[in-house]
Amino acid sequence: MDVRGKDSRYLFRDEKALPVEVTGARGSCIYSGKRRYIDLIMGWNVGNIGWNNDYVLGRMRKFRGPGYVDPYLLYKPWAELAETLARITPGRLRKSFRATGGTEAVEIALQSAMVHTGRTGFVSLGGYHGHSIGAMSVGGPGFRAHWKNLLPGCHRINPPFDADAGRAVEKLLKTEKIAAYISEPIVCNLGVVVPDREFFGIVGDACRSYGTDLIMDEVATGFGRTGRLFASEHYNLKPDIMTLGKAITGGHAGLGATVVTDEIADSMEFDFSTYSTFGWMPLATEAAMANIRYIMKGKLWKKAETMGRWFEEQLRGMQFRHSPEIRAVGLAIGVGFRHRDYALRIVGRALKHGVIMSNTGHDTFTLFPALNIDEKTAEEGLRIISQCV
């Protein structure tokens, strides 16, 4: 039985696997035997610094620390990573909760908001926040259609995310039943939807006025993706809680974090317990520290801002069969069409010709290249896409 047969027989998937067996990865490319694919989604915002980065791998190979540390014991790299996150995240975020990835980080964020405010309601934009019960409760409508026992009191605001939408959030917050507002700052999970500045101005003010925690989910947008170290910076947001994952290790290990203010951490000290058996495994912690140093030293968010403008320019010059709506913030890029299935067909054609893209629904394709993608590879990838449109 070949790998496709074994995968189908023994591994559960909610969708069929793409017909690409990965045998290697390097930089912005994935290899399947002798065939090379240009990866323009990087594990969907995971490999921001390219696959198998020499600097990070070098640090991991030199690691001689323990394989595991009991969560109730002291471990210096944990304190150092938490200190680093407190230093680089916006606003007054100070203390980190250990997590294994983005879903666990979001779950911790929701629970901490409920403890801090004494409330149970949430307002979201209906994007994707993970697959735990809590994360699905604040996610898209598809989850609630299948699961009837998700958290009650969860409200969803529909696009466009403008001043009117902001006032709709404010109206909900006025009830003082809402523990937290949660969303991505740039909503990658809806096809890179960019809220208006007025929207977040109203939402931020309303959270402060009505004692609602502001949760920024930066699992996908964090660590340079949108041309800022964190996408919250585009709106000068000062979140009470921030969730991190995906690019925090650049795909070299699994790790997530929930970073909160001192006030929220203090409220949870006696009324809340979070325990993550495998959160911040020592080798993963080493990978995260090396990855963050690499991003900070190279100021890769600035490269993403410059390269993102170039990608947008190239996409606008393509002869699409149907008129596109191009949304680009740094190297978070969504291209939408009114014609159903057109984007899906482009993604399929591109894969056959050696470029990996993603789609949001049937009407939008998304690109999330490595922040340090080289121009030659980027030009080749876009040339292939232009032949598939």
Contacts in CASP RR format, 6 or more apart in sequence:
PFRMAT RR
TARGET T0000
AUTHOR 0000-0000-0000
METHOD contacts of the structure
MODEL  1
MDVRGKDSRYLFRDEKALPVEVTGARGSCIYSGKRRYIDLIMGWNVGNIG
WNNDYVLGRMRKFRGPGYVDPYLLYKPWAELAETLARITPGRLRKSFRAT
GGTEAVEIALQSAMVHTGRTGFVSLGGYHGHSIGAMSVGGPGFRAHWKNL
LPGCHRINPPFDADAGRAVEKLLKTEKIAAYISEPIVCNLGVVVPDREFF
GIVGDACRSYGTDLIMDEVATGFGRTGRLFASEHYNLKPDIMTLGKAITG
GHAGLGATVVTDEIADSMEFDFSTYSTFGWMPLATEAAMANIRYIMKGKL
WKKAETMGRWFEEQLRGMQFRHSPEIRAVGLAIGVGFRHRDYALRIVGRA
LKHGVIMSNTGHDTFTLFPALNIDEKTAEEGLRIISQCV
1 9 0 8 1.000
3 21 0 8 1.000
4 17 0 8 1.000
4 19 0 8 1.000
4 21 0 8 1.000
7 13 0 8 1.000
7 17 0 8 1.000
18 351 0 8 1.000
18 356 0 8 1.000
20 30 0 8 1.000
20 32 0 8 1.000
20 37 0 8 1.000
20 351 0 8 1.000
20 356 0 8 1.000
21 32 0 8 1.000
21 33 0 8 1.000
22 30 0 8 1.000
22 31 0 8 1.000
22 32 0 8 1.000
23 31 0 8 1.000
23 32 0 8 1.000
23 33 0 8 1.000
24 30 0 8 1.000
24 31 0 8 1.000
24 33 0 8 1.000
25 31 0 8 1.000
25 39 0 8 1.000
25 51 0 8 1.000
25 52 0 8 1.000
26 51 0 8 1.000
26 52 0 8 1.000
27 50 0 8 1.000
27 51 0 8 1.000
27 52 0 8 1.000
27 53 0 8 1.000
27 370 0 8 1.000
28 38 0 8 1.000
28 39 0 8 1.000
28 40 0 8 1.000
28 42 0 8 1.000
28 50 0 8 1.000
28 51 0 8 1.000
28 369 0 8 1.000
28 370 0 8 1.000
28 373 0 8 1.000
28 374 0 8 1.000
28 377 0 8 1.000
28 378 0 8 1.000
29 36 0 8 1.000
29 37 0 8 1.000
29 38 0 8 1.000
29 39 0 8 1.000
29 51 0 8 1.000
29 377 0 8 1.000
30 36 0 8 1.000
30 37 0 8 1.000
30 39 0 8 1.000
30 51 0 8 1.000
30 356 0 8 1.000
31 37 0 8 1.000
35 354 0 8 1.000
36 354 0 8 1.000
37 351 0 8 1.000
37 354 0 8 1.000
37 355 0 8 1.000
37 356 0 8 1.000
38 354 0 8 1.000
38 355 0 8 1.000
38 356 0 8 1.000
38 377 0 8 1.000
38 380 0 8 1.000
38 381 0 8 1.000
38 384 0 8 1.000
39 51 0 8 1.000
39 356 0 8 1.000
39 369 0 8 1.000
39 370 0 8 1.000
40 355 0 8 1.000
40 356 0 8 1.000
40 357 0 8 1.000
40 367 0 8 1.000
40 368 0 8 1.000
40 369 0 8 1.000
40 381 0 8 1.000
41 356 0 8 1.000
41 357 0 8 1.000
41 358 0 8 1.000
41 366 0 8 1.000
41 367 0 8 1.000
41 368 0 8 1.000
41 369 0 8 1.000
42 48 0 8 1.000
42 50 0 8 1.000
42 51 0 8 1.000
42 368 0 8 1.000
42 369 0 8 1.000
42 370 0 8 1.000
43 368 0 8 1.000
44 220 0 8 1.000
44 246 0 8 1.000
44 358 0 8 1.000
44 368 0 8 1.000
45 188 0 8 1.000
45 219 0 8 1.000
45 220 0 8 1.000
45 221 0 8 1.000
45 222 0 8 1.000
45 225 0 8 1.000
45 246 0 8 1.000
45 247 0 8 1.000
45 332 0 8 1.000
45 368 0 8 1.000
46 246 0 8 1.000
46 247 0 8 1.000
46 250 0 8 1.000
46 251 0 8 1.000
47 246 0 8 1.000
47 247 0 8 1.000
47 250 0 8 1.000
47 251 0 8 1.000
47 370 0 8 1.000
48 223 0 8 1.000
48 224 0 8 1.000
48 225 0 8 1.000
48 247 0 8 1.000
48 250 0 8 1.000
48 295 0 8 1.000
48 300 0 8 1.000
48 370 0 8 1.000
48 371 0 8 1.000
49 56 0 8 1.000
49 247 0 8 1.000
49 250 0 8 1.000
49 291 0 8 1.000
49 294 0 8 1.000
49 295 0 8 1.000
49 300 0 8 1.000
49 370 0 8 1.000
49 371 0 8 1.000
49 372 0 8 1.000
50 250 0 8 1.000
50 370 0 8 1.000
50 372 0 8 1.000
50 373 0 8 1.000
51 251 0 8 1.000
53 250 0 8 1.000
53 252 0 8 1.000
53 291 0 8 1.000
53 294 0 8 1.000
55 290 0 8 1.000
55 293 0 8 1.000
55 294 0 8 1.000
56 249 0 8 1.000
56 250 0 8 1.000
56 252 0 8 1.000
56 287 0 8 1.000
56 290 0 8 1.000
56 291 0 8 1.000
56 294 0 8 1.000
57 252 0 8 1.000
58 290 0 8 1.000
59 286 0 8 1.000
59 287 0 8 1.000
59 289 0 8 1.000
59 290 0 8 1.000
60 252 0 8 1.000
60 253 0 8 1.000
60 283 0 8 1.000
60 286 0 8 1.000
60 287 0 8 1.000
60 290 0 8 1.000
63 282 0 8 1.000
63 283 0 8 1.000
63 286 0 8 1.000
65 282 0 8 1.000
66 75 0 8 1.000
66 282 0 8 1.000
67 281 0 8 1.000
67 282 0 8 1.000
67 283 0 8 1.000
68 281 0 8 1.000
68 282 0 8 1.000
69 75 0 8 1.000
69 78 0 8 1.000
69 282 0 8 1.000
71 98 0 8 1.000
71 275 0 8 1.000
71 276 0 8 1.000
71 277 0 8 1.000
71 279 0 8 1.000
75 282 0 8 1.000
75 285 0 8 1.000
77 282 0 8 1.000
77 285 0 8 1.000
77 286 0 8 1.000
77 289 0 8 1.000
78 98 0 8 1.000
78 280 0 8 1.000
78 285 0 8 1.000
80 289 0 8 1.000
81 96 0 8 1.000
81 257 0 8 1.000
81 280 0 8 1.000
81 285 0 8 1.000
81 288 0 8 1.000
81 289 0 8 1.000
82 95 0 8 1.000
82 96 0 8 1.000
84 289 0 8 1.000
84 292 0 8 1.000
85 93 0 8 1.000
85 96 0 8 1.000
85 244 0 8 1.000
85 257 0 8 1.000
85 259 0 8 1.000
86 93 0 8 1.000
86 94 0 8 1.000
86 95 0 8 1.000
86 96 0 8 1.000
86 259 0 8 1.000
88 229 0 8 1.000
88 292 0 8 1.000
88 296 0 8 1.000
89 230 0 8 1.000
89 242 0 8 1.000
89 259 0 8 1.000
90 230 0 8 1.000
90 232 0 8 1.000
90 233 0 8 1.000
90 237 0 8 1.000
90 238 0 8 1.000
90 239 0 8 1.000
90 242 0 8 1.000
91 238 0 8 1.000
91 239 0 8 1.000
92 238 0 8 1.000
92 261 0 8 1.000
92 262 0 8 1.000
93 239 0 8 1.000
93 241 0 8 1.000
93 242 0 8 1.000
93 259 0 8 1.000
93 260 0 8 1.000
93 261 0 8 1.000
94 259 0 8 1.000
94 260 0 8 1.000
94 261 0 8 1.000
94 262 0 8 1.000
94 265 0 8 1.000
95 259 0 8 1.000
95 260 0 8 1.000
95 261 0 8 1.000
95 262 0 8 1.000
95 265 0 8 1.000
96 257 0 8 1.000
96 258 0 8 1.000
96 259 0 8 1.000
96 260 0 8 1.000
97 105 0 8 1.000
97 108 0 8 1.000
97 112 0 8 1.000
97 257 0 8 1.000
97 258 0 8 1.000
97 259 0 8 1.000
97 260 0 8 1.000
97 274 0 8 1.000
97 276 0 8 1.000
98 256 0 8 1.000
98 257 0 8 1.000
98 276 0 8 1.000
98 279 0 8 1.000
98 280 0 8 1.000
99 105 0 8 1.000
99 108 0 8 1.000
99 245 0 8 1.000
99 255 0 8 1.000
99 256 0 8 1.000
99 257 0 8 1.000
99 258 0 8 1.000
99 276 0 8 1.000
99 279 0 8 1.000
99 280 0 8 1.000
100 254 0 8 1.000
100 255 0 8 1.000
100 256 0 8 1.000
100 276 0 8 1.000
100 278 0 8 1.000
100 279 0 8 1.000
101 219 0 8 1.000
101 245 0 8 1.000
101 246 0 8 1.000
101 254 0 8 1.000
101 255 0 8 1.000
101 256 0 8 1.000
102 130 0 8 1.000
102 219 0 8 1.000
102 243 0 8 1.000
102 244 0 8 1.000
102 245 0 8 1.000
102 246 0 8 1.000
102 256 0 8 1.000
103 129 0 8 1.000
103 130 0 8 1.000
103 131 0 8 1.000
103 132 0 8 1.000
103 135 0 8 1.000
104 132 0 8 1.000
104 256 0 8 1.000
104 276 0 8 1.000
104 279 0 8 1.000
105 219 0 8 1.000
105 243 0 8 1.000
105 244 0 8 1.000
105 245 0 8 1.000
105 256 0 8 1.000
105 257 0 8 1.000
105 258 0 8 1.000
106 129 0 8 1.000
106 130 0 8 1.000
106 132 0 8 1.000
106 134 0 8 1.000
106 135 0 8 1.000
106 138 0 8 1.000
106 182 0 8 1.000
106 217 0 8 1.000
106 219 0 8 1.000
106 243 0 8 1.000
106 258 0 8 1.000
107 132 0 8 1.000
107 134 0 8 1.000
107 135 0 8 1.000
108 243 0 8 1.000
108 258 0 8 1.000
108 274 0 8 1.000
109 180 0 8 1.000
109 182 0 8 1.000
109 215 0 8 1.000
109 217 0 8 1.000
109 241 0 8 1.000
109 243 0 8 1.000
109 258 0 8 1.000
109 260 0 8 1.000
110 122 0 8 1.000
110 134 0 8 1.000
110 135 0 8 1.000
110 137 0 8 1.000
110 138 0 8 1.000
110 179 0 8 1.000
110 180 0 8 1.000
110 182 0 8 1.000
110 215 0 8 1.000
111 272 0 8 1.000
111 274 0 8 1.000
112 213 0 8 1.000
112 241 0 8 1.000
112 258 0 8 1.000
112 260 0 8 1.000
112 264 0 8 1.000
112 268 0 8 1.000
112 272 0 8 1.000
113 119 0 8 1.000
113 122 0 8 1.000
113 179 0 8 1.000
113 180 0 8 1.000
113 213 0 8 1.000
113 215 0 8 1.000
113 240 0 8 1.000
113 241 0 8 1.000
113 264 0 8 1.000
114 120 0 8 1.000
114 121 0 8 1.000
114 179 0 8 1.000
115 267 0 8 1.000
115 268 0 8 1.000
115 271 0 8 1.000
115 272 0 8 1.000
116 179 0 8 1.000
116 213 0 8 1.000
116 240 0 8 1.000
116 263 0 8 1.000
116 264 0 8 1.000
116 267 0 8 1.000
116 268 0 8 1.000
117 179 0 8 1.000
117 180 0 8 1.000
117 211 0 8 1.000
117 212 0 8 1.000
117 213 0 8 1.000
118 179 0 8 1.000
119 176 0 8 1.000
119 177 0 8 1.000
119 178 0 8 1.000
119 179 0 8 1.000
119 212 0 8 1.000
120 151 0 8 1.000
120 152 0 8 1.000
120 153 0 8 1.000
120 177 0 8 1.000
120 179 0 8 1.000
121 151 0 8 1.000
121 152 0 8 1.000
121 153 0 8 1.000
121 154 0 8 1.000
121 155 0 8 1.000
121 177 0 8 1.000
121 178 0 8 1.000
121 179 0 8 1.000
121 180 0 8 1.000
122 137 0 8 1.000
122 138 0 8 1.000
122 151 0 8 1.000
122 153 0 8 1.000
122 154 0 8 1.000
122 155 0 8 1.000
122 178 0 8 1.000
122 179 0 8 1.000
122 180 0 8 1.000
122 181 0 8 1.000
122 182 0 8 1.000
123 154 0 8 1.000
123 155 0 8 1.000
123 156 0 8 1.000
123 157 0 8 1.000
123 169 0 8 1.000
123 172 0 8 1.000
123 173 0 8 1.000
123 178 0 8 1.000
123 180 0 8 1.000
123 181 0 8 1.000
123 182 0 8 1.000
124 138 0 8 1.000
124 139 0 8 1.000
124 140 0 8 1.000
124 154 0 8 1.000
124 155 0 8 1.000
124 156 0 8 1.000
124 157 0 8 1.000
124 181 0 8 1.000
124 182 0 8 1.000
124 183 0 8 1.000
125 156 0 8 1.000
125 157 0 8 1.000
125 159 0 8 1.000
125 161 0 8 1.000
125 183 0 8 1.000
125 184 0 8 1.000
125 187 0 8 1.000
125 190 0 8 1.000
125 195 0 8 1.000
126 138 0 8 1.000
126 139 0 8 1.000
126 140 0 8 1.000
126 141 0 8 1.000
126 156 0 8 1.000
126 157 0 8 1.000
126 183 0 8 1.000
126 190 0 8 1.000
127 139 0 8 1.000
127 140 0 8 1.000
127 183 0 8 1.000
127 184 0 8 1.000
127 187 0 8 1.000
127 189 0 8 1.000
127 190 0 8 1.000
128 139 0 8 1.000
128 140 0 8 1.000
128 189 0 8 1.000
129 135 0 8 1.000
129 136 0 8 1.000
129 138 0 8 1.000
129 139 0 8 1.000
129 182 0 8 1.000
129 189 0 8 1.000
129 217 0 8 1.000
129 219 0 8 1.000
130 136 0 8 1.000
130 139 0 8 1.000
133 147 0 8 1.000
133 149 0 8 1.000
133 150 0 8 1.000
133 151 0 8 1.000
134 150 0 8 1.000
134 151 0 8 1.000
136 143 0 8 1.000
136 144 0 8 1.000
136 147 0 8 1.000
136 150 0 8 1.000
137 143 0 8 1.000
137 144 0 8 1.000
137 150 0 8 1.000
137 151 0 8 1.000
137 154 0 8 1.000
138 151 0 8 1.000
138 154 0 8 1.000
138 182 0 8 1.000
139 156 0 8 1.000
140 156 0 8 1.000
141 156 0 8 1.000
143 150 0 8 1.000
144 150 0 8 1.000
153 177 0 8 1.000
155 172 0 8 1.000
155 178 0 8 1.000
157 165 0 8 1.000
157 166 0 8 1.000
157 168 0 8 1.000
157 169 0 8 1.000
158 165 0 8 1.000
159 165 0 8 1.000
159 190 0 8 1.000
159 193 0 8 1.000
160 196 0 8 1.000
161 187 0 8 1.000
161 193 0 8 1.000
161 195 0 8 1.000
161 196 0 8 1.000
161 199 0 8 1.000
162 195 0 8 1.000
162 196 0 8 1.000
162 198 0 8 1.000
162 199 0 8 1.000
163 196 0 8 1.000
163 198 0 8 1.000
163 199 0 8 1.000
163 202 0 8 1.000
165 195 0 8 1.000
165 199 0 8 1.000
166 198 0 8 1.000
166 199 0 8 1.000
166 202 0 8 1.000
166 203 0 8 1.000
166 206 0 8 1.000
167 202 0 8 1.000
169 181 0 8 1.000
169 202 0 8 1.000
169 203 0 8 1.000
169 206 0 8 1.000
170 202 0 8 1.000
170 203 0 8 1.000
170 205 0 8 1.000
170 206 0 8 1.000
172 178 0 8 1.000
173 181 0 8 1.000
173 206 0 8 1.000
173 207 0 8 1.000
173 209 0 8 1.000
173 210 0 8 1.000
173 211 0 8 1.000
173 212 0 8 1.000
174 206 0 8 1.000
174 210 0 8 1.000
176 210 0 8 1.000
176 211 0 8 1.000
178 210 0 8 1.000
178 212 0 8 1.000
179 212 0 8 1.000
179 213 0 8 1.000
180 212 0 8 1.000
180 213 0 8 1.000
180 214 0 8 1.000
180 215 0 8 1.000
180 240 0 8 1.000
180 241 0 8 1.000
181 203 0 8 1.000
181 204 0 8 1.000
181 207 0 8 1.000
181 212 0 8 1.000
181 213 0 8 1.000
181 214 0 8 1.000
181 215 0 8 1.000
182 215 0 8 1.000
182 216 0 8 1.000
182 217 0 8 1.000
183 215 0 8 1.000
183 216 0 8 1.000
183 217 0 8 1.000
184 216 0 8 1.000
184 217 0 8 1.000
184 218 0 8 1.000
184 219 0 8 1.000
184 220 0 8 1.000
184 221 0 8 1.000
184 231 0 8 1.000
185 195 0 8 1.000
185 200 0 8 1.000
185 216 0 8 1.000
185 218 0 8 1.000
185 221 0 8 1.000
185 226 0 8 1.000
185 230 0 8 1.000
185 231 0 8 1.000
185 232 0 8 1.000
185 234 0 8 1.000
185 235 0 8 1.000
185 237 0 8 1.000
186 192 0 8 1.000
186 193 0 8 1.000
186 194 0 8 1.000
186 195 0 8 1.000
186 221 0 8 1.000
186 226 0 8 1.000
186 231 0 8 1.000
186 234 0 8 1.000
186 329 0 8 1.000
186 332 0 8 1.000
187 193 0 8 1.000
187 194 0 8 1.000
187 195 0 8 1.000
188 220 0 8 1.000
188 221 0 8 1.000
188 225 0 8 1.000
188 332 0 8 1.000
188 366 0 8 1.000
188 368 0 8 1.000
189 220 0 8 1.000
189 360 0 8 1.000
190 360 0 8 1.000
191 327 0 8 1.000
191 334 0 8 1.000
191 336 0 8 1.000
191 360 0 8 1.000
191 364 0 8 1.000
191 366 0 8 1.000
192 327 0 8 1.000
192 328 0 8 1.000
192 329 0 8 1.000
192 332 0 8 1.000
192 333 0 8 1.000
192 334 0 8 1.000
192 366 0 8 1.000
193 327 0 8 1.000
194 327 0 8 1.000
194 329 0 8 1.000
195 235 0 8 1.000
197 235 0 8 1.000
200 235 0 8 1.000
200 237 0 8 1.000
201 235 0 8 1.000
203 214 0 8 1.000
204 214 0 8 1.000
204 237 0 8 1.000
206 212 0 8 1.000
207 213 0 8 1.000
207 214 0 8 1.000
207 240 0 8 1.000
213 240 0 8 1.000
213 241 0 8 1.000
213 264 0 8 1.000
214 237 0 8 1.000
214 238 0 8 1.000
214 239 0 8 1.000
214 240 0 8 1.000
214 241 0 8 1.000
215 239 0 8 1.000
215 240 0 8 1.000
215 241 0 8 1.000
215 242 0 8 1.000
215 243 0 8 1.000
216 230 0 8 1.000
216 231 0 8 1.000
216 232 0 8 1.000
216 237 0 8 1.000
216 239 0 8 1.000
216 241 0 8 1.000
216 242 0 8 1.000
216 243 0 8 1.000
217 242 0 8 1.000
217 243 0 8 1.000
218 230 0 8 1.000
218 231 0 8 1.000
218 232 0 8 1.000
218 242 0 8 1.000
218 243 0 8 1.000
218 244 0 8 1.000
219 243 0 8 1.000
219 244 0 8 1.000
219 245 0 8 1.000
219 246 0 8 1.000
219 256 0 8 1.000
220 246 0 8 1.000
221 230 0 8 1.000
221 231 0 8 1.000
221 332 0 8 1.000
222 229 0 8 1.000
222 230 0 8 1.000
222 231 0 8 1.000
222 244 0 8 1.000
222 246 0 8 1.000
222 247 0 8 1.000
223 229 0 8 1.000
223 230 0 8 1.000
223 244 0 8 1.000
223 247 0 8 1.000
223 248 0 8 1.000
223 250 0 8 1.000
223 291 0 8 1.000
223 292 0 8 1.000
223 295 0 8 1.000
223 301 0 8 1.000
224 230 0 8 1.000
224 247 0 8 1.000
224 295 0 8 1.000
224 300 0 8 1.000
224 301 0 8 1.000
224 304 0 8 1.000
224 371 0 8 1.000
225 231 0 8 1.000
225 247 0 8 1.000
225 301 0 8 1.000
225 304 0 8 1.000
225 330 0 8 1.000
225 331 0 8 1.000
225 332 0 8 1.000
225 368 0 8 1.000
225 371 0 8 1.000
226 234 0 8 1.000
226 301 0 8 1.000
226 304 0 8 1.000
226 329 0 8 1.000
226 330 0 8 1.000
226 331 0 8 1.000
226 332 0 8 1.000
227 301 0 8 1.000
227 302 0 8 1.000
227 304 0 8 1.000
227 305 0 8 1.000
227 308 0 8 1.000
227 329 0 8 1.000
227 330 0 8 1.000
227 331 0 8 1.000
228 234 0 8 1.000
228 301 0 8 1.000
228 305 0 8 1.000
229 295 0 8 1.000
229 301 0 8 1.000
230 242 0 8 1.000
231 329 0 8 1.000
231 332 0 8 1.000
232 238 0 8 1.000
232 239 0 8 1.000
232 242 0 8 1.000
234 329 0 8 1.000
240 260 0 8 1.000
240 261 0 8 1.000
240 263 0 8 1.000
240 264 0 8 1.000
241 258 0 8 1.000
241 259 0 8 1.000
241 260 0 8 1.000
241 261 0 8 1.000
241 264 0 8 1.000
242 258 0 8 1.000
242 259 0 8 1.000
242 260 0 8 1.000
243 256 0 8 1.000
243 257 0 8 1.000
243 258 0 8 1.000
243 259 0 8 1.000
244 256 0 8 1.000
244 257 0 8 1.000
244 258 0 8 1.000
244 259 0 8 1.000
245 255 0 8 1.000
245 256 0 8 1.000
245 257 0 8 1.000
247 291 0 8 1.000
248 255 0 8 1.000
248 256 0 8 1.000
248 257 0 8 1.000
248 288 0 8 1.000
248 291 0 8 1.000
248 292 0 8 1.000
249 255 0 8 1.000
249 284 0 8 1.000
249 287 0 8 1.000
249 288 0 8 1.000
249 291 0 8 1.000
250 287 0 8 1.000
250 291 0 8 1.000
251 287 0 8 1.000
252 287 0 8 1.000
252 290 0 8 1.000
252 291 0 8 1.000
253 281 0 8 1.000
253 283 0 8 1.000
253 284 0 8 1.000
253 287 0 8 1.000
253 288 0 8 1.000
254 281 0 8 1.000
254 284 0 8 1.000
254 287 0 8 1.000
255 279 0 8 1.000
255 280 0 8 1.000
255 281 0 8 1.000
255 284 0 8 1.000
255 285 0 8 1.000
255 287 0 8 1.000
255 288 0 8 1.000
256 279 0 8 1.000
256 280 0 8 1.000
257 280 0 8 1.000
268 274 0 8 1.000
280 288 0 8 1.000
294 300 0 8 1.000
295 301 0 8 1.000
295 371 0 8 1.000
300 371 0 8 1.000
300 372 0 8 1.000
301 371 0 8 1.000
303 371 0 8 1.000
303 372 0 8 1.000
304 330 0 8 1.000
304 331 0 8 1.000
304 371 0 8 1.000
305 330 0 8 1.000
307 330 0 8 1.000
307 331 0 8 1.000
307 369 0 8 1.000
307 371 0 8 1.000
307 373 0 8 1.000
307 378 0 8 1.000
308 328 0 8 1.000
308 330 0 8 1.000
308 331 0 8 1.000
308 333 0 8 1.000
309 328 0 8 1.000
309 330 0 8 1.000
310 378 0 8 1.000
311 328 0 8 1.000
311 331 0 8 1.000
311 333 0 8 1.000
311 367 0 8 1.000
311 369 0 8 1.000
311 378 0 8 1.000
311 382 0 8 1.000
312 326 0 8 1.000
312 328 0 8 1.000
312 333 0 8 1.000
314 382 0 8 1.000
315 324 0 8 1.000
315 326 0 8 1.000
315 328 0 8 1.000
315 333 0 8 1.000
315 335 0 8 1.000
315 382 0 8 1.000
316 326 0 8 1.000
318 324 0 8 1.000
318 385 0 8 1.000
318 386 0 8 1.000
318 389 0 8 1.000
319 386 0 8 1.000
319 389 0 8 1.000
320 337 0 8 1.000
320 389 0 8 1.000
321 339 0 8 1.000
321 342 0 8 1.000
321 389 0 8 1.000
322 337 0 8 1.000
322 338 0 8 1.000
322 339 0 8 1.000
322 342 0 8 1.000
323 337 0 8 1.000
323 338 0 8 1.000
324 335 0 8 1.000
324 336 0 8 1.000
324 337 0 8 1.000
325 335 0 8 1.000
325 336 0 8 1.000
325 337 0 8 1.000
326 333 0 8 1.000
326 334 0 8 1.000
326 335 0 8 1.000
326 336 0 8 1.000
327 333 0 8 1.000
327 334 0 8 1.000
327 335 0 8 1.000
327 336 0 8 1.000
328 334 0 8 1.000
331 367 0 8 1.000
331 368 0 8 1.000
331 369 0 8 1.000
331 371 0 8 1.000
332 366 0 8 1.000
332 368 0 8 1.000
333 366 0 8 1.000
333 367 0 8 1.000
333 368 0 8 1.000
334 360 0 8 1.000
334 364 0 8 1.000
334 365 0 8 1.000
334 366 0 8 1.000
334 367 0 8 1.000
335 343 0 8 1.000
335 364 0 8 1.000
335 365 0 8 1.000
335 366 0 8 1.000
335 367 0 8 1.000
336 343 0 8 1.000
336 363 0 8 1.000
336 364 0 8 1.000
336 365 0 8 1.000
337 343 0 8 1.000
337 363 0 8 1.000
337 364 0 8 1.000
338 363 0 8 1.000
339 363 0 8 1.000
340 362 0 8 1.000
340 363 0 8 1.000
341 362 0 8 1.000
341 363 0 8 1.000
342 363 0 8 1.000
343 359 0 8 1.000
343 361 0 8 1.000
343 362 0 8 1.000
343 363 0 8 1.000
343 364 0 8 1.000
343 365 0 8 1.000
344 359 0 8 1.000
344 361 0 8 1.000
344 362 0 8 1.000
344 365 0 8 1.000
346 357 0 8 1.000
346 365 0 8 1.000
346 385 0 8 1.000
346 388 0 8 1.000
346 389 0 8 1.000
347 357 0 8 1.000
347 358 0 8 1.000
347 359 0 8 1.000
347 365 0 8 1.000
348 388 0 8 1.000
349 388 0 8 1.000
350 356 0 8 1.000
350 357 0 8 1.000
350 384 0 8 1.000
350 385 0 8 1.000
350 388 0 8 1.000
351 357 0 8 1.000
353 384 0 8 1.000
353 387 0 8 1.000
353 388 0 8 1.000
354 384 0 8 1.000
355 381 0 8 1.000
355 384 0 8 1.000
355 385 0 8 1.000
355 388 0 8 1.000
357 365 0 8 1.000
357 366 0 8 1.000
357 367 0 8 1.000
357 385 0 8 1.000
358 365 0 8 1.000
358 366 0 8 1.000
358 367 0 8 1.000
358 368 0 8 1.000
359 365 0 8 1.000
359 366 0 8 1.000
360 366 0 8 1.000
369 378 0 8 1.000
END
